[in-house]
């Protein structure tokens, strides 16, 4: 009920809201390239970890699955061209009715590009969709207000039917996600910091306040004002910070994409569904596309996960089980989202040759002095 209008409105606004794509210019192109590279690494890191450690395997759970959808997906997997042809809807209304999220995302992307390209003439439509997005945020909030009842029932029924072993299994998923986030921060964030000649520890000290705000509130939006302030003081020009950071909130969700790759395959393992590597790749592509533009939604990752499970015929009971531990996981993935977007501003500034090293060093000295 929620997913189709929510994704359509948020994706179109996220793409068209930046204005004419030509006007985004060099900075926008570099930012998008970096965003896609970072989120791809996060997705495949999560995919590798969940296949290596298999946190959901070995627990026979009597949760249903859409065998017809799985059979169709397996048949499509045999014809690689059919997969690409399936991306494009014959009718977007039909795609919405069938819950085909991938086709909806493709249509929304083209619609957003076209809407941004016509400039001022498209503003009335953009305003309507912005209002629609806010209505759907509120709608989602109403649904999530009942979530505690759902969590209570889902966890009680799951533990009652499967014993305390399910709690151990969920604990493995939490631990694996935080291990994955730590690996991402050290290898990717640390490695990129080294490549752009920004001391990793200085960067971590600079963003510690927005990082902690994001971690404790599980809200990227709450950390945005402080993130804008510290990255400007860190040596990134104001125009780059003001463009790249908010754009990254829609297009560069490193922690969320890592979680989604873990959680989707975890549900398949719980249900005893064996997915080939090719099927998992198609699922990762769907996650990469559907995760764009919904950062402002409460429990956005869970909405995206539900859409993906529906798309691939996996049991929605898996999402209900994950709802019980979502707050714990949301804290970590949101904090990494903010860290990744702060780094993206420094990457683009260095790429443009306008990063202020002297200001960065002065900010590092000031931070050390205040800490002392």
C-alpha positions as CSV (number, residue, x, y, z in Angstrom):
1,X,0.0,0.0,0.0
2,X,2.8,2.4,0.9
3,X,5.7,1.4,-1.3
4,X,4.6,2.4,-4.8
5,X,3.5,6.0,-4.2
6,X,6.3,6.6,-1.7
7,X,9.1,5.4,-4.0
8,X,7.7,7.2,-7.1
9,X,7.3,10.5,-5.3
10,X,10.7,10.5,-3.5
11,X,12.7,9.2,-6.4
12,X,11.3,11.8,-8.8
13,X,11.8,14.6,-6.4
14,X,15.3,13.4,-5.5
15,X,16.3,13.4,-9.2
16,X,14.3,16.4,-10.6
17,X,14.8,18.5,-7.4
18,X,18.5,19.1,-8.3
19,X,17.2,21.1,-11.4
20,X,18.3,20.6,-15.0
21,X,20.8,17.8,-15.0
22,X,23.1,19.9,-17.3
23,X,23.1,22.6,-14.6
24,X,24.4,20.1,-12.1
25,X,27.7,20.3,-14.1
26,X,31.0,18.9,-13.2
27,X,30.5,18.8,-9.4
28,X,27.2,16.9,-9.7
29,X,28.7,14.3,-12.1
30,X,31.7,13.7,-9.8
31,X,29.5,13.4,-6.7
32,X,27.2,10.9,-8.4
33,X,30.2,8.8,-9.6
34,X,31.6,8.7,-6.1
35,X,28.2,7.9,-4.6
36,X,27.6,4.9,-6.9
37,X,31.2,3.6,-6.4
38,X,30.8,3.8,-2.5
39,X,27.4,2.2,-2.4
40,X,28.4,-0.6,-4.7
41,X,31.3,-1.5,-2.5
42,X,29.0,-1.4,0.5
43,X,26.5,-3.7,-1.2
44,X,29.1,-6.3,-2.2
45,X,30.8,-6.2,1.2
46,X,27.4,-7.0,2.8
47,X,26.8,-9.7,0.2
48,X,30.2,-11.3,0.8
49,X,29.8,-11.3,4.6
50,X,26.3,-12.8,4.6
51,X,27.3,-15.6,2.1
52,X,30.5,-16.3,4.1
53,X,29.0,-16.5,7.6
54,X,25.4,-17.4,6.7
55,X,23.8,-16.0,9.9
56,X,20.3,-17.2,8.9
57,X,21.2,-20.7,7.9
58,X,20.6,-23.8,10.1
59,X,17.3,-22.5,11.6
60,X,14.3,-24.2,10.0
61,X,11.6,-21.5,10.2
62,X,8.1,-22.3,8.9
63,X,7.7,-19.0,7.1
64,X,6.0,-18.9,3.8
65,X,7.4,-18.0,0.4
66,X,6.0,-17.1,-3.0
67,X,7.0,-20.2,-5.0
68,X,5.5,-18.9,-8.2
69,X,7.6,-15.7,-8.0
70,X,10.7,-17.7,-7.2
71,X,10.0,-20.0,-10.2
72,X,9.6,-17.0,-12.5
73,X,12.8,-15.4,-11.2
74,X,14.7,-18.6,-11.8
75,X,13.3,-18.9,-15.3
76,X,14.2,-15.3,-16.1
77,X,17.7,-16.0,-14.7
78,X,18.3,-18.5,-17.5
79,X,17.8,-15.8,-20.2
80,X,20.0,-12.8,-19.3
81,X,18.5,-10.6,-21.9
82,X,15.0,-11.2,-20.4
83,X,16.3,-9.7,-17.1
84,X,17.2,-6.4,-18.8
85,X,13.9,-6.3,-20.9
86,X,12.0,-6.9,-17.6
87,X,13.4,-3.6,-16.2
88,X,11.2,-1.6,-18.5
89,X,7.4,-1.6,-17.8
90,X,4.8,-1.9,-20.4
91,X,2.6,0.2,-18.1
92,X,3.7,1.9,-14.9
93,X,0.2,1.4,-13.5
94,X,0.5,-2.3,-14.1
95,X,3.9,-2.3,-12.5
96,X,2.4,-0.6,-9.4
97,X,-0.5,-3.0,-9.3
98,X,1.8,-6.0,-9.4
99,X,4.3,-4.5,-7.0
100,X,7.1,-4.7,-9.5
101,X,9.4,-2.3,-7.8
102,X,12.3,-2.5,-10.2
103,X,10.1,-1.4,-13.1
104,X,8.7,1.4,-11.0
105,X,12.2,2.6,-10.2
106,X,13.2,2.7,-13.9
107,X,10.1,4.6,-14.8
108,X,10.6,7.1,-11.9
109,X,14.2,7.6,-12.9
110,X,13.3,8.6,-16.5
111,X,10.4,10.6,-15.3
112,X,12.6,12.5,-12.9
113,X,15.2,13.2,-15.5
114,X,12.6,14.5,-18.0
115,X,10.9,16.6,-15.3
116,X,14.3,18.2,-14.4
117,X,15.1,18.8,-18.0
118,X,12.0,20.9,-18.8
119,X,13.0,23.4,-16.1
120,X,10.4,25.9,-14.9
121,X,7.5,24.2,-16.8
122,X,7.9,21.2,-14.6
123,X,7.8,23.1,-11.3
124,X,4.0,22.6,-10.7
125,X,4.4,18.8,-11.1
126,X,7.5,18.9,-8.8
127,X,5.6,20.8,-6.1
128,X,2.7,18.3,-6.3
129,X,5.2,15.3,-5.9
130,X,7.0,17.0,-3.1
131,X,3.7,17.3,-1.3
132,X,2.9,13.7,-2.1
133,X,6.2,12.6,-0.7
134,X,5.5,14.5,2.6
135,X,2.0,13.0,2.7
136,X,3.6,9.5,2.3
137,X,6.1,10.3,5.0
138,X,3.3,11.1,7.4
139,X,1.3,8.0,6.2
140,X,4.4,5.9,6.9
141,X,4.6,7.5,10.3
142,X,1.0,6.4,11.1
143,X,1.8,2.9,10.1
144,X,5.0,2.8,12.1
145,X,3.1,4.1,15.2
146,X,1.5,0.6,15.3
147,X,4.9,-1.0,14.9
148,X,5.5,-1.8,18.6
149,X,2.3,-4.0,18.6
150,X,3.6,-5.7,15.5
151,X,7.1,-6.2,17.0
152,X,5.6,-7.6,20.2
153,X,3.4,-10.1,18.2
154,X,6.1,-11.1,15.7
155,X,8.9,-11.6,18.2
156,X,6.5,-13.5,20.7
157,X,5.2,-15.8,17.9
158,X,8.6,-16.4,16.5
159,X,10.3,-17.2,19.8
160,X,7.2,-19.2,20.9
161,X,7.3,-21.2,17.7
162,X,11.1,-21.6,17.3
163,X,12.5,-21.2,20.7
164,X,15.2,-18.9,22.0
165,X,17.5,-19.9,19.1
166,X,16.0,-17.2,16.9
167,X,17.3,-14.6,19.3
168,X,20.8,-16.0,18.9
169,X,20.3,-15.9,15.1
170,X,19.2,-12.3,15.2
171,X,22.2,-11.5,17.5
172,X,24.5,-13.0,14.8
173,X,23.0,-10.7,12.2
174,X,23.5,-7.6,14.4
175,X,27.1,-8.5,15.1
176,X,27.8,-9.2,11.4
177,X,26.3,-5.9,10.4
178,X,28.5,-3.9,12.9
179,X,31.6,-5.9,11.7
180,X,30.7,-5.0,8.1
181,X,30.3,-1.4,9.0
182,X,33.7,-1.4,10.8
183,X,35.3,-3.0,7.8
184,X,33.7,-0.4,5.5
185,X,34.9,2.5,7.7
186,X,38.5,1.2,8.0
187,X,39.0,0.0,4.5
188,X,36.8,2.3,2.4
189,X,36.6,5.5,4.4
190,X,40.2,5.1,5.6
191,X,41.4,4.1,2.1
192,X,39.7,7.0,0.4
193,X,40.9,9.5,3.0
194,X,44.5,8.3,2.3
195,X,44.0,8.7,-1.5
196,X,42.7,12.3,-1.2
197,X,45.4,13.2,1.4
198,X,43.1,13.8,4.3
199,X,44.4,12.3,7.6
200,X,41.8,9.7,8.7
201,X,42.1,10.5,12.4
202,X,41.7,14.2,11.7
203,X,38.6,13.5,9.6
204,X,37.1,11.3,12.3
205,X,37.7,13.9,15.0
206,X,36.1,16.6,12.8
207,X,32.9,14.7,12.3
208,X,32.6,13.1,15.7
209,X,29.7,15.4,16.7
210,X,27.4,14.7,13.7
211,X,28.4,11.1,13.8
212,X,27.3,10.8,17.5
213,X,24.1,12.7,16.8
214,X,23.3,10.3,14.0
215,X,24.1,7.3,16.1
216,X,22.1,8.3,19.1
217,X,19.0,9.6,17.3
218,X,19.2,7.1,14.3
219,X,18.3,10.2,12.2
220,X,20.5,11.5,9.4
221,X,18.4,14.7,9.3
222,X,19.2,15.5,12.9
223,X,22.9,15.5,12.1
224,X,22.7,17.5,8.9
225,X,23.1,21.0,10.3
226,X,26.2,20.1,12.3
227,X,27.6,18.1,9.4
228,X,27.3,21.1,7.1
229,X,29.0,23.3,9.7
230,X,32.0,21.1,10.4
231,X,32.8,20.2,6.8
232,X,32.8,23.8,5.9
233,X,35.2,24.5,8.8
234,X,37.2,21.5,7.8
235,X,38.2,23.1,4.5
236,X,35.5,22.2,2.0
237,X,34.1,25.2,0.1
238,X,30.5,26.1,1.1
239,X,29.0,25.6,-2.4
240,X,30.3,22.0,-2.5
241,X,29.2,21.2,1.0
242,X,25.8,22.7,0.4
243,X,25.3,20.6,-2.8
244,X,27.0,17.3,-2.1
245,X,25.9,16.6,1.5
246,X,22.2,17.0,1.0
247,X,22.4,15.1,-2.4
248,X,24.3,12.3,-0.6
249,X,21.4,11.9,1.8
250,X,19.4,10.5,-1.1
251,X,22.1,8.9,-3.2
252,X,24.9,7.8,-0.9
253,X,23.6,5.6,1.9
254,X,26.6,3.4,2.5
255,X,25.5,2.0,5.9
256,X,21.9,1.4,4.7
257,X,22.9,-0.4,1.5
258,X,25.3,-2.7,3.4
259,X,22.5,-3.5,5.8
260,X,20.0,-4.2,3.0
261,X,22.3,-6.6,1.3
262,X,22.8,-8.5,4.6
263,X,19.1,-8.4,5.6
264,X,17.7,-9.6,2.2
265,X,19.9,-12.6,1.9
266,X,19.4,-13.3,5.7
267,X,15.7,-13.6,5.1
268,X,16.3,-16.0,2.2
269,X,18.5,-18.1,4.5
270,X,15.8,-18.1,7.2
271,X,13.2,-19.3,4.7
272,X,15.5,-22.0,3.3
273,X,15.5,-20.3,-0.2
274,X,18.7,-21.1,-2.1
275,X,19.6,-18.1,-4.4
276,X,22.2,-18.3,-7.1
277,X,24.9,-15.7,-7.3
278,X,23.1,-14.3,-10.4
279,X,19.8,-14.0,-8.6
280,X,21.6,-12.2,-5.7
281,X,23.2,-9.8,-8.2
282,X,19.8,-8.9,-9.6
283,X,18.6,-8.4,-6.0
284,X,21.6,-6.1,-5.3
285,X,20.8,-4.0,-8.4
286,X,17.2,-3.7,-7.2
287,X,18.4,-2.7,-3.7
288,X,20.8,-0.1,-5.1
289,X,18.0,1.5,-7.1
290,X,15.2,1.3,-4.5
291,X,17.3,2.7,-1.7
292,X,17.7,6.1,-3.5
293,X,15.6,9.0,-2.3
294,X,13.9,7.5,0.8
295,X,16.3,8.7,3.5
296,X,13.6,10.9,5.1
297,X,11.2,8.1,5.8
298,X,11.1,6.7,9.3
299,X,12.5,3.1,9.1
300,X,13.3,3.8,5.4
301,X,15.5,0.7,5.1
302,X,12.7,-1.5,6.3
303,X,10.3,0.0,3.7
304,X,12.9,-0.7,0.9
305,X,13.6,-4.2,2.3
306,X,9.9,-5.0,2.3
307,X,9.6,-3.9,-1.3
308,X,12.6,-6.1,-2.4
309,X,11.3,-9.1,-0.5
310,X,8.0,-8.8,-2.3
311,X,9.8,-8.4,-5.7
312,X,11.7,-11.6,-5.2
313,X,9.0,-13.7,-3.7
314,X,10.7,-13.9,-0.3
315,X,8.5,-14.1,2.9
316,X,7.5,-10.7,4.5
317,X,7.5,-12.5,7.9
318,X,11.3,-12.0,7.7
319,X,10.9,-8.2,7.6
320,X,8.5,-8.5,10.6
321,X,11.1,-10.4,12.6
322,X,13.8,-7.8,11.7
323,X,11.6,-5.0,12.9
324,X,12.3,-6.0,16.5
325,X,16.0,-5.3,16.2
326,X,15.8,-2.5,13.6
327,X,16.5,0.3,16.1
328,X,19.8,-1.2,17.1
329,X,20.8,-1.7,13.5
330,X,19.5,1.7,12.4
331,X,21.8,3.5,14.8
332,X,25.0,2.1,13.3
333,X,23.9,2.3,9.6
334,X,22.7,5.9,10.0
335,X,26.0,7.0,11.6
336,X,28.0,5.4,8.7
337,X,25.6,7.1,6.2
338,X,26.6,10.5,7.7
339,X,30.3,9.7,7.8
340,X,30.2,8.6,4.2
341,X,28.5,11.7,3.1
342,X,30.9,14.0,5.0
343,X,33.8,12.2,3.3
344,X,32.1,12.6,-0.1
345,X,32.2,16.4,0.3
346,X,36.0,16.2,0.9
347,X,36.4,13.8,-2.1
348,X,34.7,16.2,-4.5
349,X,36.5,19.2,-3.2
350,X,39.9,17.5,-3.6
351,X,38.8,16.3,-7.1
352,X,37.9,19.9,-8.0
353,X,41.3,21.1,-6.6
354,X,39.6,23.5,-4.1
355,X,40.1,21.7,-0.8
356,X,41.7,24.0,1.8
357,X,44.5,22.1,3.5
358,X,45.6,25.0,5.7
359,X,42.0,25.3,7.0
360,X,41.9,21.5,7.6
361,X,45.1,21.7,9.7
362,X,43.9,24.7,11.6
363,X,40.6,22.9,12.4
364,X,42.5,19.8,13.5
365,X,44.6,21.9,15.9
366,X,41.5,23.6,17.2
367,X,39.8,20.3,17.8
368,X,42.8,18.9,19.6
369,X,43.0,22.0,21.8
370,X,39.3,21.9,22.7
371,X,39.5,18.1,23.5
372,X,42.5,18.8,25.8
